[in-house]
């Protein structure tokens, strides 16, 4: 489920990002900002104690430090796909090579996120865990809708 949320965020930003000629660093920063905003919007609804907020803040620092290099790799791959798509040598093989590389990065990111969520849930009360599941499901539904709208607007532009 985390993978779906993350991939939705990646897809949304990927669809928009390089269309505006962003650099890899700008794209990476945008992905990180979206992730931070997503996490923050969930925390706001959990009624965290100051102690929990401090603990989670430390965990988030570690999470972001671990994810940023992976996000940068992802941004480089998105740029490569864009370059392939815009080149005269756009082949299925070239795209599949990047896709294979992407799967490796994705696997690492999923592992990082799984460990984070495991540790994150240890900080929450039973009631907060329940609320977290509800809020996370709502956020996933929102992201899915945004992605569908983005895809629809992209199709209408063709």
C-alpha positions in Angstrom: 0.0 0.0 0.0 2.9 2.4 0.8 4.3 1.6 -2.6 1.1 2.7 -4.3 1.0 6.0 -2.5 4.7 6.7 -3.2 4.3 5.7 -6.8 1.3 7.9 -7.2 3.3 10.9 -5.9 6.1 10.0 -8.2 3.8 9.7 -11.2 2.1 13.0 -10.5 5.3 14.9 -10.1 6.9 13.1 -13.0 4.1 14.0 -15.3 4.5 17.7 -14.5 8.1 18.1 -13.5 10.3 17.9 -16.5 7.7 19.4 -18.7 8.9 22.6 -17.0 12.5 21.9 -17.7 13.5 21.2 -14.1 17.0 20.1 -13.2 17.4 16.7 -11.5 18.1 18.6 -8.2 15.0 20.6 -8.5 12.9 17.5 -9.3 14.4 15.7 -6.3 13.7 18.7 -4.1 10.1 18.7 -5.3 9.7 15.0 -4.6 11.1 15.5 -1.1 8.8 18.5 -0.5 5.8 16.5 -1.6 6.7 13.6 0.7 7.2 16.0 3.6 3.9 17.7 2.9 2.2 14.3 2.7 3.6 13.1 6.0 2.9 16.5 7.7 -0.8 16.4 6.6 -1.1 13.0 8.2 0.6 14.0 11.5 -1.7 17.0 11.9 -4.7 14.6 12.1 -3.2 12.3 14.7 -3.2 14.6 17.7 0.4 13.8 18.6 1.8 14.6 22.0 4.9 16.8 22.1 7.0 13.8 22.9 5.6 11.8 20.0 6.1 14.8 17.7 9.8 15.1 18.8 10.3 11.3 18.3 8.7 11.3 14.9 10.6 14.5 13.9 13.9 12.6 14.6 12.6 9.6 12.7 11.6 11.8 9.8 15.1 13.4 9.6 16.5 9.9 9.3 13.9 8.9 6.7 14.5 11.9 4.5 18.3 11.5 4.7 17.9 7.9 3.6 15.4 8.7 0.8 17.0 11.7 -0.7 19.8 9.9 -2.5 17.2 7.4 -3.8 14.9 10.2 -4.9 17.8 11.7 -6.8 18.4 8.4 -8.6 14.7 8.3 -9.4 14.9 11.9 -10.8 17.9 11.0 -13.0 15.9 8.0 -14.4 12.9 10.2 -15.1 15.2 12.6 -17.0 16.7 9.7 -18.9 13.3 8.4 -19.9 12.3 11.9 -21.0 15.6 12.1 -23.0 14.9 8.7 -24.6 11.4 9.7 -25.5 12.5 12.9 -27.1 15.4 11.3 -29.1 15.4 9.7 -32.5 16.7 6.5 -30.9 13.7 5.9 -28.7 13.5 2.1 -28.4 11.6 -0.3 -26.2 14.9 -1.7 -25.1 16.2 1.6 -23.9 13.1 2.2 -21.9 13.1 -1.3 -20.5 16.7 -0.8 -19.4 15.8 2.2 -17.4 12.7 0.5 -16.0 14.9 -2.4 -14.8 17.2 0.1 -13.0 14.1 1.8 -11.6 12.9 -1.5 -10.1 16.1 -1.7 -8.1 15.8 1.8 -6.7 12.1 1.3 -6.0 12.9 -1.9 -4.0 15.4 0.1 -1.8 12.9 2.9 -1.2 10.1 0.4 -0.3 12.5 -1.2 2.2 13.3 2.2 3.8 9.6 3.1 4.0 8.6 -0.2 5.5 11.1 0.1 8.3 10.0 3.7 8.9 6.3 2.8 9.1 7.2 -0.1 11.5 9.1 2.3 13.8 6.5 5.1 13.3 3.7 2.8 14.5 5.6 1.9 17.7 5.3 5.6 18.7 1.5 5.8 18.2 -1.2 4.8 20.6 -3.8 2.2 19.5 -6.3 4.9 18.8 -3.7 6.9 16.8 -2.8 3.7 14.8 -6.4 3.3 13.9 -6.7 7.0 12.9 -3.4 6.7 10.9 -4.9 3.9 8.8 -8.0 5.9 8.1 -6.1 9.1 7.2 -3.6 7.2 5.1 -6.4 5.6 3.1 -8.0 9.0 2.5 -4.7 10.4 1.3 -4.2 7.5 -1.0 -7.6 8.0 -2.5 -6.9 11.7 -2.9 -3.6 11.0 -4.7 -5.3 8.4 -6.9 -7.9 10.9 -7.9 -5.3 13.6 -8.6 -3.3 11.1 -10.8 -6.5 10.2 -12.7 -7.2 13.9 -13.3 -3.7 14.5 -14.4 -3.9 11.6 -16.8 -7.2 12.8 -18.1 -5.9 16.4 -18.7 -2.8 14.9 -20.4 -5.1 12.9 -22.7 -7.2 15.9 -23.5 -4.0 17.8 -24.6 -3.2 15.2 -27.3 
